[in-house]
């Protein structure tokens, strides 16, 4: 960088800090005193590698923990994109300053963000063989007993993704949809589909897993639902002009997202449950007591974020063909 370029950069920096009522020279003095940024400090590698705290001495338990931590980071990446879509995309100035949000959602921006989220979920789905084939069955069946009543069911970020994707009525149990159509959010929430999956198989009562989950997150969930009530992904799509709504790339991205979240991701979990929990005489219950046989297969829940984009036949056969082919190996 030559002297002229340096002077231009200093002029831009001075304008940036003046706009904030700050003295550039003080920040330059601070820069002289600061240490260089290193990869390990920026990524917090040393801290990250201490976050695995197994409950047993089985070596595969650490694999189990790390994969789920990776999953939660991908979910956080997805929520970052959803916030961008909900608010029409953030405006970052030439000098890196936050200039707020765009007034209107650009369809190309919408497509790019959806495709990012699809890649996140596709990566997770394709990597789930780490869970299906990457642990010894005997080890898993033993160390899992030390995890009670914790369950992957308690992934709050996955629920936040659902709530930011579609109106809450689409997540209500199908037999309660008509009854809850005009009900307030709090009532709809009481009939959300995944609560049915977290009941005691024998008694029909709420599991401790569900009770703990709601105690920690219910208030956050209700607030999140209200936050996205008028700007979830489905409504952002419906608010577009007709030309944008008919964009074939956008429709494909939305349909793929629906499948990735509501079909492919639950089904790889089902595949894993079949491997580790299914037995000839009686299936082993999940650690949280969840009814995984009825909860995981999409053909039972038929949760669909964007119903307008699917035909009646596709809705009727939701998840069925994929289950037959991928889970049971039939053609």
C-alpha beads as a LAMMPS data file, in Angstrom:
LAMMPS data file: protein, C-alpha beads

331 atoms
330 bonds

1 atom types
1 bond types

-500.0 500.0 xlo xhi
-500.0 500.0 ylo yhi
-500.0 500.0 zlo zhi

Masses

1 110.0

Atoms # bond

1 1 1 0.000 0.000 0.000
2 1 1 1.492 3.332 -1.056
3 1 1 1.424 6.602 0.916
4 1 1 -1.593 7.964 -0.975
5 1 1 -3.648 4.829 -0.246
6 1 1 -2.639 5.025 3.422
7 1 1 -3.755 8.642 3.638
8 1 1 -7.120 7.804 2.044
9 1 1 -7.645 4.983 4.497
10 1 1 -6.766 7.254 7.419
11 1 1 -9.209 9.862 6.122
12 1 1 -12.002 7.258 5.971
13 1 1 -11.163 6.062 9.468
14 1 1 -11.211 9.610 10.760
15 1 1 -14.671 10.215 9.258
16 1 1 -15.942 6.946 10.716
17 1 1 -14.808 7.752 14.250
18 1 1 -15.883 11.403 13.990
19 1 1 -19.432 10.234 13.189
20 1 1 -19.370 8.336 16.490
21 1 1 -17.889 11.264 18.419
22 1 1 -14.622 9.399 18.893
23 1 1 -10.985 10.451 18.582
24 1 1 -9.165 8.456 15.890
25 1 1 -5.715 9.085 17.395
26 1 1 -6.715 7.289 20.614
27 1 1 -7.798 4.230 18.633
28 1 1 -4.565 4.283 16.630
29 1 1 -2.587 4.333 19.882
30 1 1 -4.628 1.348 21.009
31 1 1 -3.880 -0.456 17.747
32 1 1 -0.144 0.035 18.317
33 1 1 -0.441 -1.615 21.722
34 1 1 -2.672 -4.487 20.648
35 1 1 -1.351 -8.002 20.012
36 1 1 -1.824 -9.745 16.679
37 1 1 -4.966 -11.834 16.264
38 1 1 -4.257 -15.571 16.168
39 1 1 -6.479 -18.347 14.841
40 1 1 -6.617 -20.147 18.168
41 1 1 -7.670 -17.029 20.078
42 1 1 -10.191 -15.853 17.477
43 1 1 -11.890 -19.266 17.247
44 1 1 -11.420 -19.950 20.981
45 1 1 -9.991 -23.352 20.135
46 1 1 -8.647 -24.100 23.614
47 1 1 -12.051 -23.368 25.176
48 1 1 -13.903 -25.272 22.460
49 1 1 -11.869 -28.419 23.065
50 1 1 -12.746 -28.406 26.764
51 1 1 -16.527 -28.395 26.215
52 1 1 -16.837 -32.186 25.961
53 1 1 -17.659 -33.565 29.385
54 1 1 -18.658 -37.253 29.158
55 1 1 -20.632 -38.858 31.976
56 1 1 -18.942 -42.253 31.473
57 1 1 -15.591 -43.690 30.343
58 1 1 -16.948 -45.145 27.104
59 1 1 -14.858 -43.491 24.329
60 1 1 -17.789 -43.283 21.914
61 1 1 -19.658 -40.981 24.274
62 1 1 -17.243 -38.172 23.363
63 1 1 -18.061 -38.717 19.668
64 1 1 -21.749 -38.490 20.572
65 1 1 -21.237 -35.189 22.419
66 1 1 -19.091 -33.561 19.736
67 1 1 -21.455 -34.403 16.907
68 1 1 -24.387 -32.872 18.760
69 1 1 -22.345 -29.757 19.526
70 1 1 -21.543 -29.456 15.819
71 1 1 -25.251 -29.816 15.074
72 1 1 -26.132 -26.952 17.415
73 1 1 -23.574 -24.705 15.707
74 1 1 -25.162 -25.442 12.330
75 1 1 -28.551 -24.597 13.806
76 1 1 -27.146 -21.278 15.011
77 1 1 -25.854 -20.583 11.491
78 1 1 -29.342 -21.278 10.181
79 1 1 -30.960 -18.910 12.699
80 1 1 -28.534 -16.198 11.629
81 1 1 -29.812 -16.531 8.049
82 1 1 -33.435 -16.551 9.202
83 1 1 -32.934 -13.281 11.051
84 1 1 -31.545 -11.769 7.842
85 1 1 -34.572 -12.935 5.826
86 1 1 -37.075 -11.767 8.439
87 1 1 -35.579 -8.264 8.435
88 1 1 -34.892 -7.978 4.677
89 1 1 -31.113 -8.126 4.991
90 1 1 -28.689 -5.970 6.914
91 1 1 -27.075 -2.934 5.294
92 1 1 -23.345 -2.693 5.976
93 1 1 -21.683 0.558 4.946
94 1 1 -18.470 0.970 2.997
95 1 1 -16.512 1.386 6.226
96 1 1 -18.140 -1.606 7.900
97 1 1 -20.746 0.302 9.885
98 1 1 -24.214 -1.104 10.555
99 1 1 -26.747 1.007 8.624
100 1 1 -29.863 -0.934 9.634
101 1 1 -32.141 -3.119 7.529
102 1 1 -33.401 -2.952 3.949
103 1 1 -36.990 -1.793 3.526
104 1 1 -37.837 -4.579 1.093
105 1 1 -36.799 -8.214 0.737
106 1 1 -34.935 -8.788 -2.514
107 1 1 -35.895 -12.119 -4.102
108 1 1 -32.307 -12.987 -5.076
109 1 1 -31.165 -12.307 -1.505
110 1 1 -34.031 -14.525 -0.295
111 1 1 -32.927 -17.372 -2.576
112 1 1 -29.273 -17.108 -1.546
113 1 1 -30.126 -17.241 2.155
114 1 1 -32.468 -20.204 1.677
115 1 1 -29.789 -22.045 -0.265
116 1 1 -27.330 -21.404 2.546
117 1 1 -29.740 -22.981 5.023
118 1 1 -30.319 -25.901 2.703
119 1 1 -26.580 -26.512 2.542
120 1 1 -26.378 -26.467 6.341
121 1 1 -29.096 -29.085 6.687
122 1 1 -27.789 -31.164 3.782
123 1 1 -24.365 -31.235 5.436
124 1 1 -25.934 -32.400 8.694
125 1 1 -28.083 -35.020 7.017
126 1 1 -25.226 -36.424 4.946
127 1 1 -22.927 -36.482 7.967
128 1 1 -25.406 -38.302 10.200
129 1 1 -23.754 -41.624 9.403
130 1 1 -21.420 -40.545 12.203
131 1 1 -24.351 -41.314 14.491
132 1 1 -25.737 -44.287 12.551
133 1 1 -22.479 -46.119 11.838
134 1 1 -19.872 -44.177 13.799
135 1 1 -20.491 -45.625 17.261
136 1 1 -20.429 -49.151 18.615
137 1 1 -23.971 -50.233 19.347
138 1 1 -23.062 -51.884 22.647
139 1 1 -21.219 -48.779 23.874
140 1 1 -24.121 -46.506 22.960
141 1 1 -26.720 -48.692 24.626
142 1 1 -24.686 -48.624 27.831
143 1 1 -23.527 -45.014 28.103
144 1 1 -26.963 -43.688 27.065
145 1 1 -28.344 -44.826 30.418
146 1 1 -26.110 -42.245 32.122
147 1 1 -27.781 -39.470 30.107
148 1 1 -31.345 -39.836 31.438
149 1 1 -33.559 -37.866 31.042
150 1 1 -31.648 -35.717 28.510
151 1 1 -32.728 -36.100 24.879
152 1 1 -32.019 -34.578 21.468
153 1 1 -35.716 -33.707 21.658
154 1 1 -34.564 -30.833 23.908
155 1 1 -32.765 -28.977 21.121
156 1 1 -34.280 -25.519 21.568
157 1 1 -32.603 -24.124 18.457
158 1 1 -34.327 -26.682 16.245
159 1 1 -37.659 -25.478 17.662
160 1 1 -36.667 -21.861 17.006
161 1 1 -35.988 -22.782 13.384
162 1 1 -39.479 -24.260 13.137
163 1 1 -41.106 -21.200 14.704
164 1 1 -39.240 -18.817 12.378
165 1 1 -40.226 -20.828 9.303
166 1 1 -44.010 -20.867 9.336
167 1 1 -47.157 -19.730 11.202
168 1 1 -47.626 -21.644 14.440
169 1 1 -50.859 -23.265 13.231
170 1 1 -48.786 -25.384 10.820
171 1 1 -46.982 -26.908 13.816
172 1 1 -50.145 -27.742 15.742
173 1 1 -51.117 -31.436 15.890
174 1 1 -53.231 -32.221 12.840
175 1 1 -56.262 -33.288 14.884
176 1 1 -56.242 -29.904 16.686
177 1 1 -55.682 -27.604 13.702
178 1 1 -59.335 -26.731 13.063
179 1 1 -60.014 -26.144 16.750
180 1 1 -56.951 -23.868 17.124
181 1 1 -57.240 -21.977 13.848
182 1 1 -58.252 -18.674 15.475
183 1 1 -56.865 -19.370 18.940
184 1 1 -54.208 -17.139 20.565
185 1 1 -50.566 -18.143 20.352
186 1 1 -50.475 -19.472 23.900
187 1 1 -53.307 -21.921 23.173
188 1 1 -51.811 -23.063 19.881
189 1 1 -48.513 -23.663 21.653
190 1 1 -50.182 -26.090 24.059
191 1 1 -51.105 -28.315 21.105
192 1 1 -47.827 -28.204 19.219
193 1 1 -46.989 -31.507 17.535
194 1 1 -43.769 -32.383 19.362
195 1 1 -45.410 -32.421 22.780
196 1 1 -47.237 -35.573 21.739
197 1 1 -43.881 -37.178 21.024
198 1 1 -42.639 -36.451 24.546
199 1 1 -45.224 -38.367 26.492
200 1 1 -44.749 -41.543 28.503
201 1 1 -45.395 -44.430 26.165
202 1 1 -47.303 -46.406 28.799
203 1 1 -49.194 -43.677 30.697
204 1 1 -49.615 -40.857 28.186
205 1 1 -48.273 -38.372 30.778
206 1 1 -45.670 -35.685 30.069
207 1 1 -42.146 -37.025 30.379
208 1 1 -39.641 -35.393 32.701
209 1 1 -37.787 -34.508 29.490
210 1 1 -40.718 -32.395 28.307
211 1 1 -41.358 -30.863 31.726
212 1 1 -37.736 -29.719 32.037
213 1 1 -37.691 -28.472 28.447
214 1 1 -40.785 -26.332 28.874
215 1 1 -39.682 -25.024 32.249
216 1 1 -36.481 -23.688 30.688
217 1 1 -37.704 -22.536 27.275
218 1 1 -41.464 -21.955 27.201
219 1 1 -41.287 -18.191 27.803
220 1 1 -38.485 -17.822 25.249
221 1 1 -40.454 -19.866 22.721
222 1 1 -43.607 -17.766 23.117
223 1 1 -41.612 -14.545 22.721
224 1 1 -39.819 -15.933 19.666
225 1 1 -43.102 -17.001 18.059
226 1 1 -44.500 -13.498 18.564
227 1 1 -41.329 -11.978 17.136
228 1 1 -41.678 -13.961 13.907
229 1 1 -45.486 -14.020 13.788
230 1 1 -45.603 -11.463 10.960
231 1 1 -42.225 -12.150 9.359
232 1 1 -41.609 -15.892 9.315
233 1 1 -40.247 -17.357 6.086
234 1 1 -43.639 -18.443 4.771
235 1 1 -45.187 -15.015 5.271
236 1 1 -42.131 -13.310 3.740
237 1 1 -42.777 -15.466 0.686
238 1 1 -46.510 -14.704 0.600
239 1 1 -45.805 -10.962 0.901
240 1 1 -43.768 -10.929 -2.311
241 1 1 -45.221 -9.627 -5.558
242 1 1 -46.640 -12.229 -7.957
243 1 1 -43.609 -12.250 -10.232
244 1 1 -41.255 -12.944 -7.321
245 1 1 -43.564 -15.576 -5.829
246 1 1 -43.519 -17.438 -9.145
247 1 1 -39.721 -17.443 -9.322
248 1 1 -38.847 -21.089 -9.947
249 1 1 -35.525 -20.907 -8.061
250 1 1 -37.253 -19.469 -5.016
251 1 1 -39.940 -22.149 -5.040
252 1 1 -37.329 -24.867 -5.372
253 1 1 -35.286 -23.425 -2.486
254 1 1 -38.381 -23.255 -0.256
255 1 1 -39.460 -26.795 -1.133
256 1 1 -35.956 -28.078 -0.455
257 1 1 -35.917 -26.349 2.917
258 1 1 -39.264 -27.922 3.803
259 1 1 -37.898 -31.352 2.922
260 1 1 -34.547 -30.840 4.627
261 1 1 -36.052 -29.783 7.958
262 1 1 -39.271 -31.802 8.029
263 1 1 -38.393 -35.001 6.159
264 1 1 -34.702 -35.744 5.724
265 1 1 -33.456 -34.563 9.125
266 1 1 -36.090 -36.433 11.198
267 1 1 -35.625 -39.534 9.075
268 1 1 -31.898 -39.869 9.628
269 1 1 -32.716 -39.726 13.340
270 1 1 -35.287 -42.442 12.787
271 1 1 -32.682 -44.511 10.958
272 1 1 -30.321 -44.103 13.909
273 1 1 -33.063 -45.036 16.378
274 1 1 -33.853 -48.171 14.389
275 1 1 -30.199 -49.220 14.554
276 1 1 -29.679 -48.574 18.255
277 1 1 -33.119 -48.932 19.837
278 1 1 -35.134 -51.401 17.767
279 1 1 -35.151 -54.991 18.998
280 1 1 -36.970 -58.120 17.868
281 1 1 -39.287 -58.438 20.859
282 1 1 -39.610 -54.901 22.216
283 1 1 -38.140 -51.562 21.165
284 1 1 -35.901 -49.769 23.654
285 1 1 -37.353 -46.394 24.717
286 1 1 -35.377 -43.220 23.971
287 1 1 -33.447 -41.612 26.852
288 1 1 -36.164 -39.005 27.324
289 1 1 -38.953 -41.581 27.118
290 1 1 -40.063 -40.093 23.802
291 1 1 -42.275 -42.160 21.567
292 1 1 -39.742 -42.150 18.724
293 1 1 -41.625 -44.717 16.607
294 1 1 -44.568 -42.320 16.215
295 1 1 -42.722 -39.023 16.693
296 1 1 -39.892 -39.221 14.129
297 1 1 -41.476 -40.528 10.881
298 1 1 -42.767 -37.496 8.889
299 1 1 -45.661 -39.460 7.402
300 1 1 -47.333 -39.469 10.840
301 1 1 -46.866 -35.791 11.753
302 1 1 -47.093 -34.347 8.227
303 1 1 -45.579 -31.066 9.356
304 1 1 -45.163 -28.809 6.333
305 1 1 -43.890 -25.248 6.478
306 1 1 -45.089 -24.067 3.058
307 1 1 -48.322 -25.935 2.188
308 1 1 -49.086 -23.720 -0.804
309 1 1 -46.042 -25.120 -2.609
310 1 1 -47.106 -28.775 -2.457
311 1 1 -49.768 -30.679 -4.367
312 1 1 -52.482 -32.667 -2.617
313 1 1 -50.777 -35.897 -3.679
314 1 1 -47.398 -34.744 -2.348
315 1 1 -48.951 -33.852 1.004
316 1 1 -50.722 -37.213 1.173
317 1 1 -47.464 -39.085 0.532
318 1 1 -45.322 -36.764 2.665
319 1 1 -42.114 -38.587 3.615
320 1 1 -43.450 -42.004 2.689
321 1 1 -41.390 -42.746 -0.413
322 1 1 -38.169 -41.630 1.228
323 1 1 -38.789 -43.834 4.273
324 1 1 -39.332 -46.920 2.145
325 1 1 -36.256 -46.341 0.005
326 1 1 -33.718 -45.066 2.530
327 1 1 -34.753 -46.670 5.798
328 1 1 -35.940 -50.084 4.730
329 1 1 -33.956 -50.459 1.519
330 1 1 -36.987 -51.195 -0.647
331 1 1 -37.522 -49.951 -4.194

Bonds

1 1 1 2
2 1 2 3
3 1 3 4
4 1 4 5
5 1 5 6
6 1 6 7
7 1 7 8
8 1 8 9
9 1 9 10
10 1 10 11
11 1 11 12
12 1 12 13
13 1 13 14
14 1 14 15
15 1 15 16
16 1 16 17
17 1 17 18
18 1 18 19
19 1 19 20
20 1 20 21
21 1 21 22
22 1 22 23
23 1 23 24
24 1 24 25
25 1 25 26
26 1 26 27
27 1 27 28
28 1 28 29
29 1 29 30
30 1 30 31
31 1 31 32
32 1 32 33
33 1 33 34
34 1 34 35
35 1 35 36
36 1 36 37
37 1 37 38
38 1 38 39
39 1 39 40
40 1 40 41
41 1 41 42
42 1 42 43
43 1 43 44
44 1 44 45
45 1 45 46
46 1 46 47
47 1 47 48
48 1 48 49
49 1 49 50
50 1 50 51
51 1 51 52
52 1 52 53
53 1 53 54
54 1 54 55
55 1 55 56
56 1 56 57
57 1 57 58
58 1 58 59
59 1 59 60
60 1 60 61
61 1 61 62
62 1 62 63
63 1 63 64
64 1 64 65
65 1 65 66
66 1 66 67
67 1 67 68
68 1 68 69
69 1 69 70
70 1 70 71
71 1 71 72
72 1 72 73
73 1 73 74
74 1 74 75
75 1 75 76
76 1 76 77
77 1 77 78
78 1 78 79
79 1 79 80
80 1 80 81
81 1 81 82
82 1 82 83
83 1 83 84
84 1 84 85
85 1 85 86
86 1 86 87
87 1 87 88
88 1 88 89
89 1 89 90
90 1 90 91
91 1 91 92
92 1 92 93
93 1 93 94
94 1 94 95
95 1 95 96
96 1 96 97
97 1 97 98
98 1 98 99
99 1 99 100
100 1 100 101
101 1 101 102
102 1 102 103
103 1 103 104
104 1 104 105
105 1 105 106
106 1 106 107
107 1 107 108
108 1 108 109
109 1 109 110
110 1 110 111
111 1 111 112
112 1 112 113
113 1 113 114
114 1 114 115
115 1 115 116
116 1 116 117
117 1 117 118
118 1 118 119
119 1 119 120
120 1 120 121
121 1 121 122
122 1 122 123
123 1 123 124
124 1 124 125
125 1 125 126
126 1 126 127
127 1 127 128
128 1 128 129
129 1 129 130
130 1 130 131
131 1 131 132
132 1 132 133
133 1 133 134
134 1 134 135
135 1 135 136
136 1 136 137
137 1 137 138
138 1 138 139
139 1 139 140
140 1 140 141
141 1 141 142
142 1 142 143
143 1 143 144
144 1 144 145
145 1 145 146
146 1 146 147
147 1 147 148
148 1 148 149
149 1 149 150
150 1 150 151
151 1 151 152
152 1 152 153
153 1 153 154
154 1 154 155
155 1 155 156
156 1 156 157
157 1 157 158
158 1 158 159
159 1 159 160
160 1 160 161
161 1 161 162
162 1 162 163
163 1 163 164
164 1 164 165
165 1 165 166
166 1 166 167
167 1 167 168
168 1 168 169
169 1 169 170
170 1 170 171
171 1 171 172
172 1 172 173
173 1 173 174
174 1 174 175
175 1 175 176
176 1 176 177
177 1 177 178
178 1 178 179
179 1 179 180
180 1 180 181
181 1 181 182
182 1 182 183
183 1 183 184
184 1 184 185
185 1 185 186
186 1 186 187
187 1 187 188
188 1 188 189
189 1 189 190
190 1 190 191
191 1 191 192
192 1 192 193
193 1 193 194
194 1 194 195
195 1 195 196
196 1 196 197
197 1 197 198
198 1 198 199
199 1 199 200
200 1 200 201
201 1 201 202
202 1 202 203
203 1 203 204
204 1 204 205
205 1 205 206
206 1 206 207
207 1 207 208
208 1 208 209
209 1 209 210
210 1 210 211
211 1 211 212
212 1 212 213
213 1 213 214
214 1 214 215
215 1 215 216
216 1 216 217
217 1 217 218
218 1 218 219
219 1 219 220
220 1 220 221
221 1 221 222
222 1 222 223
223 1 223 224
224 1 224 225
225 1 225 226
226 1 226 227
227 1 227 228
228 1 228 229
229 1 229 230
230 1 230 231
231 1 231 232
232 1 232 233
233 1 233 234
234 1 234 235
235 1 235 236
236 1 236 237
237 1 237 238
238 1 238 239
239 1 239 240
240 1 240 241
241 1 241 242
242 1 242 243
243 1 243 244
244 1 244 245
245 1 245 246
246 1 246 247
247 1 247 248
248 1 248 249
249 1 249 250
250 1 250 251
251 1 251 252
252 1 252 253
253 1 253 254
254 1 254 255
255 1 255 256
256 1 256 257
257 1 257 258
258 1 258 259
259 1 259 260
260 1 260 261
261 1 261 262
262 1 262 263
263 1 263 264
264 1 264 265
265 1 265 266
266 1 266 267
267 1 267 268
268 1 268 269
269 1 269 270
270 1 270 271
271 1 271 272
272 1 272 273
273 1 273 274
274 1 274 275
275 1 275 276
276 1 276 277
277 1 277 278
278 1 278 279
279 1 279 280
280 1 280 281
281 1 281 282
282 1 282 283
283 1 283 284
284 1 284 285
285 1 285 286
286 1 286 287
287 1 287 288
288 1 288 289
289 1 289 290
290 1 290 291
291 1 291 292
292 1 292 293
293 1 293 294
294 1 294 295
295 1 295 296
296 1 296 297
297 1 297 298
298 1 298 299
299 1 299 300
300 1 300 301
301 1 301 302
302 1 302 303
303 1 303 304
304 1 304 305
305 1 305 306
306 1 306 307
307 1 307 308
308 1 308 309
309 1 309 310
310 1 310 311
311 1 311 312
312 1 312 313
313 1 313 314
314 1 314 315
315 1 315 316
316 1 316 317
317 1 317 318
318 1 318 319
319 1 319 320
320 1 320 321
321 1 321 322
322 1 322 323
323 1 323 324
324 1 324 325
325 1 325 326
326 1 326 327
327 1 327 328
328 1 328 329
329 1 329 330
330 1 330 331
